[in-house]
């Protein structure tokens, strides 16, 4: 089990009631509220994460669990003190692949590293991006990410 306790940035701010449809581009508003895009909306993270045994349809519709399609940065919000939990590299990769493209853009790759490492410097971020094939390919897919991550201490 690879818990991210203490290694991820603070949880996203509370979601804006307009979500991805919000037209307010004011920087203060954007800092105060998250604006998830995509799927069915915003989900709360289940407190039990991978240990959840509640298979009630209402629960599954309201809460996101590691491995769920909705368990992605920007789609799932965590109560204070709770952080994302990943049992596999695939879950970690999917959490930061917000667009479900199968590729991490440089900004998503850097967010992933910042979430797993304590204060990585710009040099480490850049060299990691290059080592994972991001510079030469413009993005990092899971086939390139997994071997790189296995060789890199992601915590």
CORTAJO-V97362 format. One record per run of one state. SS is the DSSP state (H for helix, E for strand, L for the rest). FROM is the first residue (numbers start at 1). TO is the last residue. If there is no record, write none. Layout:
BEGIN
ss	from	to
SS	FROM	TO
SS	FROM	TO
END
This chain:
BEGIN
ss	from	to
L	1	1
E	2	3
L	4	14
E	15	15
L	16	18
H	19	21
L	22	26
H	27	32
L	33	33
E	34	34
L	35	42
E	43	45
L	46	48
H	49	51
L	52	56
H	57	62
E	63	64
L	65	72
E	73	73
L	74	75
E	76	77
L	78	84
E	85	86
L	87	88
H	89	96
L	97	102
E	103	104
L	105	105
H	106	116
L	117	121
H	122	131
L	132	133
H	134	137
L	138	139
E	140	141
H	142	151
L	152	155
END
